[in-house]
């Protein structure tokens, strides 16, 4: 797969280079609208959902859909790969404490996965705002942290 360097920490390639299993999983997500934007939902109120993602080296969280305004913080830093619904593949080096805010208007969304390319655990916290332009997606009870 040929990647074009955009900056020191990000590489991109087009969707035609995605492995067959990744492309098939993406097609399934388009039907299912997976709202699990983290591995575990740690807390939920009438205003926010607080998620954690913990990925061991080589581990991947599958395709999920962001429809709510949110922010994420990279707790540990690390190198990751995302396949994004616009067909790009992004490899990026996250710094500990790096934070990014994203907002979505009515009907807007982002679908992507995340794979840990590094040799250490990669941890993220994600906070979704339930009072956003779009309704929250349903999530299964199995992702909720045990009380």
N, C-alpha and C positions, 0 to 999 in steps of 0.2 A: 504494500500500500504506500503510495507516494503522498507525503504530507508536505504542505507548504508552510514555512515558518512565518508567523504573523508578528510575533514579538518574542522576547526571551523566554516566556513561560507558556505559550499557547501554540499548538499546532492544529490545523484543520484539514479535513479531507471530506469528499462528498459521500452521500449515502450509498452509491453504487459499490463502494469498497467495504460496506458492512458485511460481517460474516452472516451466513444464511440463518443461523439460529437467532441472532440479534434482530435481523429484519423480520423474521416470523413473529418473534415476541412483540416487536413494535406494532405489527398489524393487529395482534390480539388486543393490545392496550387501546387501540383506536376504537374498539368495540366496548371495552369494559370500563374505561375511564378510572384507572387506579388512583385513588386519592391519598394513598399512603406515601407521604412525602418524606418519611423517615422510617427507620427500622422499628422504633417503638414510640408510641405516644405516651409521653411522661405525664402530661397534665393537660386538662381542658377546662375552660370556663366559658361563660357566655360571650367572651371577647376574643380569646386566643386558644390555639392549640400549640403545645410545646413538644417538639419531636427531637429524638436523638438518632443519629446514624453512626454505627460503629462498624467499620469494615477492616477485617484482617487483611494482610497482604494477599493480593490476588482475588479477594472477595468482591462481589458486585451486588448492588441493590438494583433491582429491575426497573423497567420503565414505570414512571409515575407521572401524574398530571398535576401541575400547579395552576390553579384558577384564582386563588386568593392572594392578596397582597401579603408579603412575607419578607423576612430577612433570615439569612443564615450566617453562622460564625464557624470558622474552622478552628476547632479547639487545639488540635495537634499539629496541623499542617500535614503536608504530604503531596504526592503526585497522583493525579487521577485522570481517568478518561471518561468522557460523556459522549453518548450518541444522542443527538438532539433532533426533534421532530422536523426541523427544516432541512434535514439530510446531512448536516455537518457532524464530524467527529472532532471533539475538542480534547486535547491533552493539556493539562494545566498543573502548575505547581502552586499549591495553597500554602500560605504562611500562617503560623499560629496566630490566632486573633483576627485574621482577615475576615471582614464582614461585608456582605453585599445585600442591598435592599432591592426588591423587585415589586412592581405594581402591575395590575392587569385591569383593563377596562372591561365593560360588558362584552362577553363572548370571547375574550382573549384568554390565552393559556400558553403553557410551555410543557412539553413532554420530553423527558430525558431519563437516562439511567446514570449510574456512577460506579466506576470500578477503581479499586485501590491498586495503583501500579507500583507502589513503594514496598519497602521491606519492613515497615512498622505499621501498627494499627492507625487508621485514620478516623477521626471523630469529628462530627459536625453537630451543632445545635441549630434547629430551624424553628422559627416562631411564625405561625400563620395568624393573620387577623381575620376573624370570622365576619366582621362587618366590612366586607369588601364589595366591589361591584358585582361579583358573581356569588352564587350560593355555594356553600361548602359541599364538597363531594362526600358521599357516604364512605365510611371506613369500617372494616370489620372489628369485632371485639377482640380478636386474637392479637391485634397490634397494641392494645392498651396495656400499660404496665400493671403488673399485679399490685393490688393495694396492700 
